């Protein structure tokens, strides 16, 4: 049975970890490990986490010597993983009981894909489900796909062998870290969408994805996109030159405006339908 490494980067979210833990140990797929890297939390997260996991050897807890940020911490999680597959799970979120099983079934049955991703369900602060995030869809992967607007999200499971073919997550990033991961992996292979909610995303005031962080995330995402353009050797898009050096977010997003237009989206849907 293939093992999956569940990767958890924690910073001051220990008070939410019990539901995360419960969802992991309730998985129908039994072969897993959990890699937890704490990014020098200033609360009692580590005490809470250790009290919950006790002496369970499937959970391995590591600490950064100082606060390094999300990119560094998630990269370290991947470096410590030993499973055949990997998946990130935020400590304030949770999985549905069949999340690992269904994801690995798709990966085991299809050699052409290197990752799967699913629908996610938004939940309130107490993790009570509210609604499905309906913008996640199957994508047609090519060198001009930049996940903008976002169509790939949690629950994202990937082959560790594919990740090792990339340069890995940029450790300097403090946001748009998942987008960096997605774009790099899509340069190695394709991802399959599972049209079922496998992930519970908790909405709460301390979440890093809340409104006060959105502009920062948008700026970081544009840098991630520019890096991908450079890696892929793209010098122009729709007769517009890709800047040699990054200057501002709007310059990058303007290059991709055509991808939000109705005609382009219909063409993409038709291409995807014909290749299924």
Helices and strands as residue ranges (DSSP letters): E 4-10, G 14-16, H 17-25, E 32-38, H 45-53, E 59-63, H 70-80, E 85-88, E 94-95, H 99-109, E 113-123, E 129-132, E 157-159, H 160-163, H 177-186, E 190-202, G 211-213, H 214-231, E 236-237, E 240-241, H 249-255, G 257-260, H 262-275
